[in-house]
Amino acid sequence: MSHERIAETFDEWAESGRAEGMERGHGDVVGQVVRQMGIRPGDQIIDLGCGSGWATRMLAKAAPGAGAVGIDVSRRMIARAEELHDLTSRARYEHGTFEALDFPDGRFERAFSMEAFYYAVDLERALAELLRVLKPGGTADVVIDRFEESVHTEGWSATVQLDMHFLPEAGWRSAFEAAGFTDVVTKRLLDSRGPGDEASFVPDAHCPDYRTRVELHEAGSLWIHAVKPA
Ligand SMILES: C[S@@+](CC[C@H](N)C(=O)[O-])C[C@H]1O[C@@H](n2cnc3c(N)ncnc32)[C@H](O)[C@@H]1O
């Protein structure tokens, strides 16, 4: 899978308003993670696969003087993030890839990513870059909805027509440890709004029926927390 192919897909998503849908879909879980990250005043945070940048702005507002940079391979997503930017956020957005982050070593105290990391073209290289740009003692908080225990997500790669990593929870822990992270902990998070009621359920390519919707909800999102050794 090439970065160009990923960019083409997410350029289309940005054009068709799907970025706003992702904010609605991911907002509750991201809020839970951001509140638990304990972002400190002045922390500098990188948001990998920022899409329209709504989470980048949330991260930047989490503490006084904190700042966040969103990275995305889709130029249309970056343009959408610029359009939606509010001037009170110390957030900015840059075109780039997980595999070649254009930042010096140790630039960030925190790294965050929502529903993006399994698209990595080269997962080993992306994890090495994530580790490199963190300061010693810095933390990574990566959240994904597609993992082996969430069985209904296996077909997403075919639906979206992009390659995606599909690892079990333990496999994600091992990948972070192999990259050099320590204190790697995983946790499942449930959307506090629940699966929604059956009467208002609308099927789509990811979720053809209400039962699947409930099971996807119950599998939750996978939160991987990891530390760069001091
Ligand atoms: C499903 S969207 C999630 C966007 C955002 N985090 C959110 O929750 O709304 C995944 C994003 O990751 C970006 N992406 C995927 N693979 C990437 C890579 N290798 N390098 C940089 N960005 C990538 C895509 O362009 C896309 O905007």
The ligand as an SDF file (V2000), in Angstrom:
LIG
                    3D

 27 29  0  0  0  0  0  0  0  0999 V2000
   -9.7810    7.1940    9.9740 C   0  0  0  0  0  0  0  0  0  0  0  0
   -8.9300    8.7240    9.8020 S   0  0  0  0  0  0  0  0  0  0  0  0
   -8.9110    9.3490   11.4800 C   0  0  0  0  0  0  0  0  0  0  0  0
   -8.7120   10.8400   11.5360 C   0  0  0  0  0  0  0  0  0  0  0  0
   -8.7820   11.4700   12.9360 C   0  0  0  0  0  0  0  0  0  0  0  0
   -7.7700   10.9450   13.8210 N   0  0  0  0  0  0  0  0  0  0  0  0
  -10.1580   11.3060   13.5190 C   0  0  0  0  0  0  0  0  0  0  0  0
  -10.3370   10.5080   14.4600 O   0  0  0  0  0  0  0  0  0  0  0  0
  -11.0750   11.9670   13.0190 O   0  0  0  0  0  0  0  0  0  0  0  0
   -7.2160    8.2150    9.5770 C   0  0  0  0  0  0  0  0  0  0  0  0
   -6.3030    9.3530    9.1350 C   0  0  0  0  0  0  0  0  0  0  0  0
   -4.9510    8.8880    9.1510 O   0  0  0  0  0  0  0  0  0  0  0  0
   -4.2700    9.3660    8.0020 C   0  0  0  0  0  0  0  0  0  0  0  0
   -3.1830    8.4120    7.6820 N   0  0  0  0  0  0  0  0  0  0  0  0
   -3.3020    7.0880    7.4280 C   0  0  0  0  0  0  0  0  0  0  0  0
   -2.1030    6.5410    7.2100 N   0  0  0  0  0  0  0  0  0  0  0  0
   -1.1870    7.5400    7.3300 C   0  0  0  0  0  0  0  0  0  0  0  0
    0.2360    7.5730    7.2370 C   0  0  0  0  0  0  0  0  0  0  0  0
    0.9500    6.4700    6.9600 N   0  0  0  0  0  0  0  0  0  0  0  0
    0.8520    8.7630    7.4610 N   0  0  0  0  0  0  0  0  0  0  0  0
    0.1240    9.8830    7.7510 C   0  0  0  0  0  0  0  0  0  0  0  0
   -1.2310    9.8960    7.8530 N   0  0  0  0  0  0  0  0  0  0  0  0
   -1.8780    8.7300    7.6510 C   0  0  0  0  0  0  0  0  0  0  0  0
   -5.3580    9.4170    6.9320 C   0  0  0  0  0  0  0  0  0  0  0  0
   -5.0450   10.2950    5.8720 O   0  0  0  0  0  0  0  0  0  0  0  0
   -6.5900    9.8310    7.7320 C   0  0  0  0  0  0  0  0  0  0  0  0
   -6.8300   11.2170    7.7030 O   0  0  0  0  0  0  0  0  0  0  0  0
  1  2  1  0
  2  3  1  0
  2 10  1  0
  3  4  1  0
  4  5  1  0
  5  6  1  0
  5  7  1  0
  7  8  2  0
  7  9  1  0
 10 11  1  0
 11 12  1  0
 11 26  1  0
 12 13  1  0
 13 14  1  0
 13 24  1  0
 14 15  1  0
 14 23  1  0
 15 16  2  0
 16 17  1  0
 17 18  1  0
 17 23  2  0
 18 19  1  0
 18 20  2  0
 20 21  1  0
 21 22  2  0
 22 23  1  0
 24 25  1  0
 24 26  1  0
 26 27  1  0
M  CHG  2   2   1   9  -1
M  END
$$$$
